Amino acid sequence: MKEFLLDYYLWLKAFHVIAVIAWMAGMLYLPRLFVYHCQVAPGSDGSERFKVMERKLLKGIINPSMGAVWLLGLTLAWITDVHTQTWFILKFVLVILLSGFHGFLSRCQKDFTADRNHRSERFYRAINEIPALIMIAIVILVVVRPFN
């Protein structure tokens, strides 16, 4: 099985990168939608529009792309035997943190949907930077591999 998958390594890697880009785009955009959502009154037309946008972004892009990232990433790690390398272990921890942040954003989306958001616009502006910082660290670990 491993030999078969190695024949498709570049395809798996390409689709993994595509999934990462889609996941990150959503993770960077969803907190920004929350910032704008905070600026409208609960129950207003604007609020209802943001609810639809947030739900579609989460269910249609962020969730499926995260699943693809995990499936393809673990497959690539298995067929290339990098799972014991320090750079990969650090990357794996960061992907777990990013996945936890994804879960937090999902919880926030549910709060907005139920008109129960209690966080400020400023809060969402601040956390909007978290996925970007994690992404920078992951890219450096993957490309530079400073701890080989």
Backbone bond lengths (Angstrom), bond angles and torsions (degrees), N, CA, C in turn:
res aa  C-N    CA-C-N  psi(-1)  N-CA   C-N-CA  omega(-1)  CA-C   N-CA-C  phi
1 M - - - 1.460 - - 1.532 111.17 -
2 K 1.339 115.02 -43.46 1.458 119.91 -179.09 1.535 110.84 -61.68
3 E 1.334 116.37 -41.51 1.460 120.72 -179.90 1.531 110.24 -64.30
4 F 1.321 115.82 -40.45 1.464 120.90 178.13 1.521 110.36 -60.58
5 L 1.334 117.14 -46.65 1.463 121.03 -179.67 1.526 112.14 -66.98
6 L 1.345 116.64 -33.22 1.469 119.53 177.52 1.525 111.65 -61.27
7 D 1.339 116.60 -31.31 1.465 120.40 176.52 1.523 111.38 -63.13
8 Y 1.310 116.99 -24.12 1.467 122.56 -178.03 1.532 112.50 -110.37
9 Y 1.325 115.46 17.92 1.463 121.08 -176.21 1.531 112.90 -51.97
10 L 1.319 117.59 -50.29 1.466 120.42 -177.05 1.529 111.64 -64.75
11 W 1.325 117.27 -35.16 1.467 120.23 176.34 1.523 110.86 -66.77
12 L 1.326 115.97 -44.28 1.465 120.33 178.15 1.529 110.48 -61.35
13 K 1.321 116.18 -43.54 1.465 121.41 179.97 1.530 110.55 -63.92
14 A 1.332 117.22 -42.84 1.464 120.86 179.11 1.526 110.94 -61.09
15 F 1.318 117.01 -46.54 1.463 119.64 -180.00 1.527 111.85 -68.80
16 H 1.326 116.79 -30.78 1.465 120.53 174.79 1.532 109.93 -63.47
17 V 1.323 116.79 -46.52 1.467 120.63 179.30 1.529 110.68 -63.20
18 I 1.322 117.25 -41.44 1.474 120.87 177.14 1.524 110.38 -59.84
19 A 1.317 116.68 -44.61 1.468 120.88 179.69 1.527 111.11 -65.04
20 V 1.324 117.29 -39.52 1.470 120.80 177.52 1.524 110.23 -61.54
21 I 1.325 117.08 -44.23 1.461 120.62 -179.98 1.527 110.55 -61.68
22 A 1.322 117.08 -44.88 1.471 120.36 179.52 1.525 111.05 -64.09
23 W 1.332 116.66 -43.65 1.467 120.71 -179.82 1.520 110.46 -62.00
24 M 1.331 115.83 -47.27 1.459 119.51 -178.69 1.522 111.83 -65.11
25 A 1.321 117.79 -38.71 1.466 120.19 178.16 1.525 109.87 -58.08
26 G 1.309 115.86 -45.37 1.456 120.02 178.90 1.515 113.05 -67.18
27 M 1.339 116.12 -40.84 1.468 120.22 -178.76 1.528 111.74 -67.84
28 L 1.331 116.74 -27.21 1.460 120.30 177.19 1.533 111.51 -83.07
29 Y 1.319 117.07 -28.05 1.466 120.83 -175.77 1.531 112.84 -88.01
30 L 1.330 118.16 -36.11 1.471 120.15 -175.45 1.530 112.87 -59.65
31 P 1.332 120.83 -46.58 1.469 118.79 177.46 1.534 112.09 -61.95
32 R 1.326 116.93 -31.41 1.465 120.38 177.22 1.529 110.00 -67.00
33 L 1.315 117.42 -38.86 1.470 119.75 174.38 1.529 110.44 -61.92
34 F 1.330 116.76 -38.18 1.463 119.94 177.99 1.531 110.89 -63.38
35 V 1.328 117.74 -37.62 1.468 121.29 176.48 1.523 109.38 -57.25
36 Y 1.325 116.56 -49.69 1.463 120.96 -178.92 1.526 111.48 -68.15
37 H 1.335 116.01 -35.07 1.464 120.52 179.41 1.529 110.31 -63.15
38 C 1.314 117.01 -35.97 1.468 121.52 178.39 1.526 112.04 -62.98
39 Q 1.315 116.96 -21.84 1.459 121.59 -175.25 1.527 113.38 -84.87
40 V 1.328 117.32 -5.20 1.467 120.24 179.61 1.530 109.59 -116.17
41 A 1.292 115.20 156.29 1.468 120.41 -178.32 1.528 110.92 -73.84
42 P 1.336 116.95 139.17 1.472 119.66 175.14 1.530 110.34 -56.95
43 G 1.328 115.71 137.62 1.465 120.70 179.13 1.516 114.16 85.78
44 S 1.329 118.02 -9.97 1.466 120.93 -179.90 1.533 110.07 -74.05
45 D 1.327 115.95 167.52 1.462 120.27 176.72 1.525 110.41 -58.95
46 G 1.339 115.89 -41.76 1.459 120.14 178.41 1.515 112.01 -60.87
47 S 1.319 116.78 -42.78 1.457 121.06 179.12 1.530 110.76 -62.50
48 E 1.307 116.14 -42.73 1.466 120.04 -179.90 1.533 110.56 -65.45
49 R 1.322 117.65 -36.66 1.458 122.25 177.50 1.536 109.88 -64.66
50 F 1.335 116.64 -44.58 1.466 119.23 178.23 1.525 111.33 -63.43
51 K 1.311 117.44 -37.36 1.472 120.47 178.34 1.530 110.81 -58.50
52 V 1.332 116.35 -43.49 1.467 120.86 179.34 1.521 110.39 -65.57
53 M 1.324 116.66 -45.89 1.473 121.02 -179.85 1.527 111.05 -60.79
54 E 1.320 116.55 -45.25 1.469 120.97 -178.64 1.524 111.10 -64.88
55 R 1.327 116.40 -43.42 1.466 120.26 179.86 1.521 111.18 -63.51
56 K 1.331 116.78 -45.67 1.463 120.02 -178.68 1.528 111.77 -65.98
57 L 1.318 116.93 -39.17 1.459 120.66 177.61 1.527 110.52 -63.08
58 L 1.326 116.32 -46.37 1.460 120.81 -178.05 1.526 111.69 -67.71
59 K 1.325 116.61 -51.29 1.470 120.59 -174.77 1.529 113.18 -77.43
60 G 1.334 116.95 -31.54 1.454 119.99 -174.50 1.519 115.17 -93.56
61 I 1.331 117.09 -24.08 1.465 119.71 -176.70 1.522 112.33 -124.86
62 I 1.334 116.55 -56.20 1.471 119.37 -171.13 1.532 111.68 -65.93
63 N 1.323 117.87 -51.39 1.475 119.45 -178.08 1.527 112.94 -62.48
64 P 1.348 118.95 -50.16 1.475 117.61 -179.91 1.532 113.14 -63.13
65 S 1.327 116.83 -38.20 1.464 117.94 -178.55 1.528 111.25 -69.95
66 M 1.344 117.89 -34.92 1.455 118.69 176.09 1.528 109.96 -63.83
67 G 1.315 117.40 -41.88 1.465 120.17 177.18 1.517 111.98 -59.20
68 A 1.326 116.39 -42.25 1.466 120.85 178.65 1.523 111.01 -66.44
69 V 1.337 117.08 -40.11 1.471 120.72 177.65 1.519 109.94 -57.58
70 W 1.321 116.69 -48.70 1.462 120.87 -178.64 1.533 111.45 -64.18
71 L 1.323 116.73 -48.64 1.463 120.34 -177.85 1.523 111.55 -61.62
72 L 1.319 116.02 -50.36 1.462 119.98 -178.79 1.527 111.76 -69.71
73 G 1.329 117.00 -39.86 1.462 120.31 -179.85 1.513 112.86 -63.32
74 L 1.320 116.43 -45.05 1.469 119.18 178.53 1.520 111.29 -66.52
75 T 1.327 116.57 -36.76 1.467 120.28 176.71 1.522 110.50 -62.80
76 L 1.334 116.67 -46.13 1.463 120.35 178.75 1.526 111.65 -62.26
77 A 1.327 116.65 -41.14 1.469 120.16 179.14 1.519 110.69 -63.51
78 W 1.314 116.76 -38.99 1.459 121.23 -178.98 1.527 111.39 -68.31
79 I 1.345 116.77 -45.61 1.469 117.77 -175.26 1.531 112.92 -76.76
80 T 1.334 117.58 -18.64 1.468 119.87 179.37 1.535 112.81 -103.20
81 D 1.322 117.31 -4.09 1.470 122.49 178.59 1.525 113.78 56.72
82 V 1.335 117.26 38.64 1.473 120.08 178.56 1.527 112.16 -91.62
83 H 1.315 116.81 -3.75 1.471 121.10 -171.71 1.532 114.25 -61.43
84 T 1.310 118.82 -13.73 1.470 120.05 178.23 1.530 112.87 -101.28
85 Q 1.332 117.14 -2.74 1.459 120.45 -178.74 1.534 110.21 -82.05
86 T 1.320 115.42 141.10 1.464 121.37 -174.98 1.518 112.67 -57.96
87 W 1.339 117.91 -44.63 1.460 120.39 -179.47 1.522 110.70 -58.41
88 F 1.351 115.67 -39.21 1.464 119.07 -178.64 1.528 111.37 -70.63
89 I 1.308 117.17 -40.47 1.469 120.48 179.12 1.525 109.84 -61.24
90 L 1.333 117.13 -43.89 1.470 120.69 177.21 1.525 111.00 -63.38
91 K 1.320 116.39 -42.42 1.468 120.64 177.34 1.530 109.61 -60.76
92 F 1.303 116.84 -43.81 1.463 122.10 -179.11 1.534 110.79 -60.12
93 V 1.313 116.59 -42.74 1.473 120.77 177.47 1.534 110.12 -61.84
94 L 1.329 116.61 -42.22 1.467 119.76 179.03 1.534 112.01 -66.33
95 V 1.324 116.98 -36.30 1.469 119.96 177.13 1.530 109.87 -67.03
96 I 1.315 117.22 -35.78 1.471 120.30 175.20 1.525 109.68 -64.07
97 L 1.343 117.33 -43.61 1.474 120.66 177.21 1.526 111.33 -61.68
98 L 1.329 116.66 -42.48 1.464 120.64 178.18 1.522 110.76 -64.22
99 S 1.306 116.78 -36.93 1.469 120.94 177.10 1.523 110.87 -66.79
100 G 1.323 116.70 -38.31 1.466 120.34 175.19 1.517 111.36 -64.11
101 F 1.326 116.72 -40.03 1.460 120.92 176.62 1.526 110.37 -64.10
102 H 1.319 115.71 -38.09 1.471 121.63 174.64 1.536 109.31 -57.40
103 G 1.322 116.11 -46.38 1.468 119.90 177.93 1.518 111.75 -61.11
104 F 1.321 116.91 -40.71 1.469 120.86 177.35 1.529 110.65 -61.54
105 L 1.335 117.28 -44.25 1.461 120.17 178.63 1.533 111.10 -64.24
106 S 1.312 116.70 -35.38 1.475 120.13 176.09 1.524 110.31 -62.24
107 R 1.330 116.28 -41.34 1.473 121.16 177.06 1.533 110.33 -63.05
108 C 1.308 116.92 -42.81 1.468 121.15 178.14 1.526 110.86 -61.34
109 Q 1.328 115.77 -42.07 1.465 119.81 179.04 1.525 110.63 -61.13
110 K 1.309 116.79 -40.79 1.470 119.98 177.60 1.531 110.99 -64.57
111 D 1.320 116.55 -37.58 1.469 120.35 176.97 1.519 111.27 -63.53
112 F 1.314 117.62 -44.12 1.467 120.69 177.30 1.526 110.44 -63.18
113 T 1.321 117.19 -41.70 1.463 121.23 -179.74 1.529 111.02 -59.54
114 A 1.331 116.24 -37.35 1.470 121.17 -179.09 1.535 112.03 -91.53
115 D 1.343 117.55 10.02 1.469 122.54 -176.77 1.526 111.73 54.50
116 R 1.341 115.93 39.39 1.462 121.76 179.60 1.517 113.08 -114.72
117 N 1.329 118.29 12.20 1.459 118.99 -179.28 1.513 109.90 -62.03
118 H 1.316 117.08 130.87 1.461 121.68 178.61 1.539 111.59 -121.61
119 R 1.331 115.61 6.78 1.467 119.44 179.80 1.530 109.85 -97.12
120 S 1.317 115.36 156.25 1.464 120.83 -175.19 1.529 111.90 -89.42
121 E 1.303 113.40 163.86 1.455 121.28 173.05 1.528 110.07 -57.05
122 R 1.314 116.90 -41.00 1.470 122.61 179.64 1.535 111.23 -61.21
123 F 1.331 116.35 -40.50 1.460 120.92 177.89 1.530 110.35 -58.56
124 Y 1.334 116.41 -47.99 1.459 119.98 -178.42 1.525 111.92 -68.00
125 R 1.328 117.86 -32.21 1.465 120.63 174.97 1.531 109.74 -63.04
126 A 1.311 116.97 -41.23 1.464 121.52 -178.27 1.532 111.70 -68.31
127 I 1.324 117.23 -46.18 1.471 118.93 -177.34 1.520 112.46 -74.38
128 N 1.317 117.29 -13.38 1.457 120.96 178.58 1.528 111.51 -59.21
129 E 1.326 117.14 -22.87 1.468 121.14 -177.43 1.529 113.22 -84.87
130 I 1.312 117.50 -17.08 1.471 120.95 -175.14 1.527 112.93 -58.85
131 P 1.343 119.41 -50.68 1.471 116.81 -179.36 1.529 113.15 -62.75
132 A 1.325 117.50 -33.80 1.467 120.21 179.22 1.531 110.69 -64.63
133 L 1.314 116.95 -42.76 1.471 120.48 179.56 1.525 111.65 -64.80
134 I 1.326 115.96 -42.72 1.468 119.77 177.91 1.527 110.03 -64.10
135 M 1.328 116.56 -42.08 1.464 121.08 179.70 1.526 111.08 -60.91
136 I 1.318 117.44 -43.22 1.469 121.00 179.15 1.525 110.10 -58.99
137 A 1.315 116.53 -46.34 1.470 120.24 -179.96 1.532 111.13 -62.92
138 I 1.326 117.17 -41.35 1.470 120.70 179.91 1.526 110.75 -64.30
139 V 1.321 117.04 -45.81 1.471 119.95 -179.16 1.527 110.55 -61.43
140 I 1.321 117.12 -42.30 1.472 119.87 178.10 1.526 110.39 -61.95
141 L 1.321 117.21 -43.88 1.465 120.01 179.65 1.529 111.62 -62.20
142 V 1.319 116.97 -40.93 1.473 120.55 -176.77 1.529 111.68 -73.79
143 V 1.319 116.61 -42.36 1.467 119.54 -174.65 1.525 112.34 -82.52
144 V 1.333 116.82 -46.24 1.466 121.05 -176.06 1.535 111.40 -84.11
145 R 1.319 116.35 -33.97 1.474 122.25 -176.22 1.526 110.92 49.79
146 P 1.343 115.74 61.00 1.461 119.60 -173.48 1.529 114.97 -68.95
147 F 1.295 118.26 -14.36 1.463 120.63 -175.98 1.523 111.42 -118.67
148 N 1.288 117.40 42.99 1.469 120.61 -179.42 1.495 112.36 -71.56
